[in-house]
């Protein structure tokens, strides 16, 4: 069994590739992940921006 790892995407990237990497990991459309992240950011009063920056720092680039 191949172990899946989470990486920032180099192909599906708009800012840092975090949403694209999550989409590749969960085998989803990157647009759905970006939309969900935007909704999270709006309804959590900006916590999504902080989470994105943390993921940008922690998740390695592929």
Secondary structure, DSSP 4 states (H G I P E B T S, - for coil): -PPP---B-SSS-SSSSHHHHHHHHHT--HHHHHHHHHHHHHHTTTHHHHHHHHHHHHSPB-
